[in-house]
Amino acid sequence: MSCITLTDLHRRPLTALTRGPRRVDDLNGRESLDELRRWGWVFGDQWIELTGAGHDHAGTVVGGMVGR
């Protein structure tokens, strides 16, 4: 379990990325992407996708944190 408090700025891009890689220009909440990269949850430059840690926190894995 993460001790990071997710805001709507985190949830928006994470939720979109659970459906697969997205162009950065198409993501809502782009302001938070640098923070998500620092946490190791997403990677990429023009196209962004979830890392394994990102899937653990936001993806389809049981215990994902998006929506909490």
Buried (B, 14 or more C-beta within 10 A) or exposed (E): EEEEEBEEBBBBBBBBBBEEEBEBEEBBBBEBBEBBBEBEBBBBEEEBEBBEBBBBBBBEEEEBBBEE
